[in-house]
Amino acid sequence: MRYRYKLLPVEWREAFHDYQRLLARRFAVVSALMGLIIVPFFQLVELWPQLGVQDHWWNHLGWRILPLVAAIGILVLRWRVPDGFWPRAMLILYALSGMVMMAGMVADHLLEPDGPYAYLSKGLVVVIALVAVLATAGARDLILVYGVPLVAMAVVVMRASLAPVEVFLLLFHPLIMMAIGLVVSEVLYRVRLEAFMARQELEQSASTDILTGLVNRRAFDARLEAEHARCLRQDASYALIMADLDHFKHVNDTHGHDVGDEVLTELARRLQGALRTEDELGRWGGEEFMVLLPDAGQHEAEPVAEKLRRAVADMPFHTSAGPLSITTSLGIAVFNGEEMPSKVARHADLALYAAKENGRNRCESA
């Protein structure tokens, strides 16, 4: 498993698993619906005298029941457990049942001198190709799907005592298609993996502040709106803390913007280190940062704000211009049933303004 994800950052792997599960569910449902139409159709087609398989109609029906049962199982799970972890396992089982179906029907006709090899071998090749497309995790999904029918057919061929030429003619095209299927499934998997990584990188670049690595205002606003909506539904609470560096313009004017960037980067690191895992820290703009504290009220927010203030003020910032003493002012606002999250943010901004007016390097509440 590790070698398959060596290009995938650890923090993206859970999201990729979710993407793979969604893809497997879609493949499973679509292929199950198609199977419930196509398999009975071919069963009825075999009543035509020209095909010469009327005498095997009931035997073929027995083999075709396998994928039909698997298809019904997929649709039942989709209805009863839509968000379960069943899709990939059921998709593999469905693909395996299709392979067993075709391999079984071919094996039934091995000893017949005028058996419908052309008709059935074409069906086997088509199924081999189709299940390759359904392998959402690449070639490793096909080891079982191809391996079990192949071993079973090899056993049947050996017991049938067929001539080498007959064995070659019987297995040549299915084996070639299996090799192609393994390559195709692996290529499709890698294409999906690379497309997922490209999409994640695009989303990350669109939602991340380049300098600090924190979420930008756009992404923070989305997180804030989601938390605000949750609190409205559940009658819960959250708190916002807005932090702004004191006299940051003086730092830029005296030491240059490169040193100012160093200060902002270190500030982000210190603020992040003082927060809980579930708290959200984002760069609001310029030297302003915003903290979202889920499930927090005034009693919980004030100690956090003080902890953030001390994380900045207690130790100098080591920069290329030497150590600098930096402080920050913070404003606290708690959700109190406001209709829009922007109103809560506005209260935090007003509290921050009060902290500036009252001497800086302090916390104030709205």
C-alpha positions in Angstrom: 0.0 0.0 0.0 2.8 2.5 0.9 4.5 2.3 -2.5 1.2 3.2 -4.2 0.9 6.4 -2.1 4.5 7.5 -2.1 3.6 10.6 -4.2 0.5 11.3 -2.1 1.0 13.6 0.9 -0.1 12.0 4.2 -2.7 14.7 4.8 -4.4 13.9 1.5 -4.7 10.2 1.9 -8.0 10.1 3.8 -9.5 12.4 1.2 -8.2 10.1 -1.5 -9.7 7.1 0.2 -13.1 8.9 0.3 -12.7 9.8 -3.4 -12.0 6.2 -4.2 -14.9 4.9 -2.2 -17.2 7.4 -4.0 -15.9 6.3 -7.4 -16.3 2.6 -6.5 -19.9 3.3 -5.4 -20.7 5.0 -8.6 -19.1 2.2 -10.7 -20.8 -0.5 -8.6 -24.3 1.0 -9.0 -24.0 1.8 -12.7 -22.5 -1.6 -13.6 -25.1 -3.4 -11.4 -27.9 -1.7 -13.2 -26.3 -2.5 -16.6 -25.8 -6.1 -15.5 -29.4 -6.5 -14.5 -30.4 -5.5 -18.1 -27.6 -7.1 -20.1 -27.3 -10.5 -18.4 -31.0 -11.5 -18.7 -30.9 -10.2 -22.3 -28.1 -12.6 -23.3 -29.9 -15.4 -21.5 -32.9 -14.8 -23.6 -30.9 -14.4 -26.8 -29.6 -18.0 -26.3 -33.1 -19.3 -27.1 -32.3 -18.5 -30.8 -31.6 -21.8 -32.6 -28.8 -20.2 -34.7 -26.5 -20.0 -31.7 -26.7 -23.7 -31.0 -26.8 -23.3 -27.2 -30.4 -24.0 -26.5 -29.6 -27.3 -24.8 -27.3 -25.4 -22.3 -29.9 -22.7 -21.5 -30.4 -23.9 -17.9 -26.7 -24.5 -17.3 -25.9 -21.0 -18.4 -28.7 -19.6 -16.3 -27.1 -21.2 -13.2 -23.8 -19.4 -14.0 -25.5 -16.1 -14.8 -27.3 -16.1 -11.4 -23.9 -15.3 -9.7 -23.5 -11.7 -11.1 -27.3 -11.1 -10.9 -27.2 -11.8 -7.1 -24.1 -9.6 -6.7 -25.8 -6.8 -8.7 -28.9 -7.0 -6.5 -26.7 -7.0 -3.4 -25.0 -3.8 -4.6 -28.3 -2.0 -5.1 -29.7 -3.1 -1.7 -26.5 -1.8 0.0 -26.7 1.4 -2.0 -30.3 1.9 -0.6 -29.7 0.7 2.9 -26.1 1.7 3.6 -25.3 4.5 1.1 -22.3 5.8 2.9 -20.8 2.5 4.0 -17.4 1.0 3.2 -18.8 -1.7 1.0 -18.4 -0.3 -2.5 -14.9 -1.6 -3.4 -15.4 -5.0 -1.9 -18.7 -5.4 -3.6 -17.3 -4.1 -6.9 -14.5 -6.7 -6.7 -17.1 -9.4 -5.8 -19.3 -8.4 -8.7 -16.4 -8.4 -11.2 -15.3 -11.8 -9.9 -18.8 -13.2 -10.3 -18.8 -12.0 -13.9 -15.5 -13.7 -14.6 -16.6 -16.9 -12.9 -19.8 -16.8 -15.0 -18.0 -16.6 -18.3 -15.2 -19.0 -17.3 -17.7 -21.5 -16.1 -19.7 -21.4 -19.3 -16.6 -21.9 -21.4 -15.5 -24.8 -19.2 -18.9 -26.4 -19.6 -18.2 -26.7 -23.4 -14.6 -27.9 -23.3 -15.3 -31.5 -24.2 -17.9 -30.7 -26.9 -16.5 -31.2 -30.4 -18.7 -28.6 -31.9 -19.2 -26.4 -28.9 -19.9 -22.6 -29.2 -16.3 -21.6 -28.5 -16.4 -18.5 -30.7 -19.6 -17.2 -29.0 -18.4 -17.9 -25.5 -14.8 -16.9 -25.9 -15.8 -13.5 -27.2 -18.0 -13.1 -24.2 -15.1 -14.0 -21.9 -12.8 -11.5 -23.6 -15.4 -8.7 -23.3 -15.9 -9.4 -19.6 -12.2 -9.4 -19.0 -12.0 -6.0 -20.6 -15.0 -4.6 -18.6 -13.8 -5.7 -15.2 -10.4 -4.0 -15.9 -12.3 -0.7 -16.1 -14.1 -1.4 -12.8 -10.8 -1.9 -10.9 -10.8 1.4 -9.0 -7.5 0.5 -7.2 -5.6 -0.6 -10.2 -4.1 -4.0 -11.0 -4.1 -5.2 -7.5 -7.9 -5.4 -7.6 -7.6 -7.8 -10.6 -5.3 -10.3 -8.9 -8.2 -12.1 -7.4 -10.7 -11.3 -10.2 -8.4 -12.7 -12.9 -6.6 -15.2 -10.8 -9.5 -17.4 -9.5 -11.1 -18.1 -12.9 -7.7 -18.5 -14.6 -6.6 -21.2 -12.1 -10.0 -22.9 -12.3 -9.8 -22.9 -16.1 -6.3 -24.3 -16.0 -7.4 -27.2 -13.8 -10.3 -27.9 -16.1 -8.1 -27.8 -19.2 -5.6 -30.2 -17.7 -8.3 -32.7 -16.7 -9.8 -32.4 -20.2 -6.5 -33.7 -21.7 -6.7 -31.2 -24.6 -3.9 -31.0 -27.2 -1.5 -28.1 -26.7 -2.8 -26.4 -29.9 -6.3 -26.6 -28.5 -5.2 -25.1 -25.2 -3.4 -22.3 -27.0 -6.4 -21.5 -29.1 -8.7 -21.6 -26.1 -6.6 -19.4 -23.8 -4.6 -17.2 -26.1 -7.1 -14.3 -26.5 -8.3 -14.3 -22.8 -4.7 -14.3 -21.6 -3.8 -11.4 -23.9 -6.8 -9.5 -22.8 -5.9 -10.1 -19.1 -2.4 -8.7 -19.7 -4.0 -5.7 -21.4 -6.5 -5.3 -18.6 -3.8 -5.2 -15.9 -2.0 -2.5 -17.8 -5.2 -0.5 -18.5 -6.4 -0.7 -14.9 -3.1 0.5 -13.5 -2.9 3.3 -16.0 -6.4 4.4 -15.1 -5.6 4.3 -11.4 -2.5 6.4 -11.8 -4.4 8.9 -14.0 -7.0 9.2 -11.3 -4.4 9.6 -8.6 -2.6 12.3 -10.5 -5.8 14.1 -11.3 -6.8 14.0 -7.6 -3.4 15.4 -6.6 -3.7 18.2 -9.2 -7.1 19.1 -7.9 -6.0 19.1 -4.3 -3.0 21.3 -5.1 -5.3 23.7 -6.9 -7.7 23.8 -4.0 -4.9 24.2 -1.6 -3.3 27.1 -3.5 -6.7 28.8 -3.7 -7.4 28.5 0.0 -3.9 28.9 1.5 -2.0 32.0 2.4 1.4 31.7 0.6 3.5 33.5 3.2 2.2 31.8 6.4 0.8 28.5 5.2 -2.5 29.3 7.0 -5.9 29.3 5.4 -6.6 32.6 3.7 -9.7 34.7 4.4 -11.7 33.1 1.7 -11.2 29.6 3.2 -11.7 30.9 6.7 -15.0 32.5 5.8 -16.2 29.2 4.4 -15.2 27.4 7.7 -16.8 30.2 9.7 -20.1 30.0 7.7 -20.3 26.3 8.3 -19.7 26.6 12.0 -22.2 29.5 12.2 -24.9 27.4 10.4 -24.2 24.4 12.7 -24.6 26.6 15.9 -27.8 28.0 14.6 -29.2 24.5 14.0 -28.0 23.0 17.2 -28.3 26.0 19.5 -24.5 25.9 20.2 -21.9 28.6 20.5 -18.5 29.6 19.1 -16.0 32.3 19.6 -13.9 34.5 17.4 -10.6 36.1 18.3 -9.1 38.7 16.1 -5.4 39.4 16.6 -3.5 42.3 15.1 0.2 43.1 15.5 1.0 46.3 17.3 3.1 48.9 15.5 3.7 46.5 12.5 4.1 49.5 10.1 7.0 50.6 12.2 8.7 47.2 11.7 8.2 47.4 7.9 9.4 51.0 7.7 12.5 50.4 9.9 13.6 47.0 8.8 12.0 46.4 5.5 9.2 44.1 4.3 11.4 41.0 4.2 11.8 41.3 8.0 8.1 42.0 8.3 7.4 38.8 6.4 9.7 36.9 8.9 7.7 38.4 11.7 4.4 37.3 10.2 5.6 33.8 9.5 6.9 33.4 13.1 3.6 35.0 14.4 1.6 32.4 12.6 3.7 29.6 14.0 3.4 30.8 17.6 -0.4 31.4 17.3 -0.9 27.9 15.8 1.2 26.3 18.5 -1.0 27.9 21.2 -4.3 26.5 19.8 -6.1 23.2 20.0 -6.3 20.9 17.1 -9.9 21.6 16.5 -9.4 25.4 16.5 -9.1 27.2 13.1 -6.4 29.9 12.6 -6.5 32.0 9.4 -4.8 35.1 8.0 -7.6 37.7 7.8 -5.5 40.2 5.9 -2.2 42.1 6.3 -1.1 41.7 9.9 -4.6 40.6 11.1 -5.3 37.0 12.1 -8.6 35.4 13.0 -9.1 32.4 15.3 -12.3 30.3 15.4 -13.0 28.4 18.6 -15.8 25.9 18.0 -18.1 25.1 21.0 -16.6 27.9 23.0 -18.2 30.7 25.0 -16.8 33.8 26.8 -15.4 31.7 29.6 -13.4 29.5 27.3 -12.3 32.2 24.8 -10.7 34.7 27.2 -8.0 32.3 28.5 -7.2 31.3 24.9 -6.8 34.9 23.9 -4.5 35.6 26.8 -2.5 32.5 25.9 -2.1 33.8 22.4 -1.1 37.3 23.6 1.6 35.8 25.8 2.9 33.5 23.1 3.7 36.6 21.1 4.9 39.0 23.8 6.9 36.7 26.1 9.8 36.0 23.8 11.5 38.3 21.2 11.2 37.4 17.5 14.5 36.3 16.0 14.8 37.9 12.6 17.6 38.7 10.1 17.6 42.2 11.6 18.1 40.8 15.1 15.7 40.1 17.9 12.6 42.2 17.9 10.0 42.7 20.7 6.6 42.2 19.2 3.2 42.5 20.8 -0.3 41.9 19.6 -3.8 43.2 20.5 -6.8 40.8 20.5 -10.5 41.2 20.3 -13.0 38.5 21.4 -16.5 38.0 20.2 -18.9 35.2 21.1 -21.8 34.0 18.9 -25.0 35.1 20.5 -27.7 34.2 17.9 -26.6 36.6 15.2 -28.1 36.0 11.9 -24.9 36.4 9.9 -21.3 35.4 10.8 -20.1 38.7 9.5 -21.8 40.4 12.5 -19.8 38.2 14.9 -16.6 39.1 13.0 -17.6 42.8 13.2 -17.9 42.5 17.0 -14.5 41.0 17.2 -13.1 43.8 15.1 -14.7 46.4 17.4 -13.2 44.6 20.5 -9.8 44.6 18.8 -10.1 48.4 18.2 -10.9 48.8 21.9 -7.8 46.9 22.8 -5.7 49.2 20.6 -7.3 52.3 22.1 -6.8 51.0 25.6 -3.0 50.6 25.3 -2.3 47.6 23.0 -0.8 44.3 24.0 -4.1 43.3 25.7 -7.3 41.4 25.1 -10.7 43.0 25.0 -14.2 41.4 24.7 -17.1 42.7 22.7 
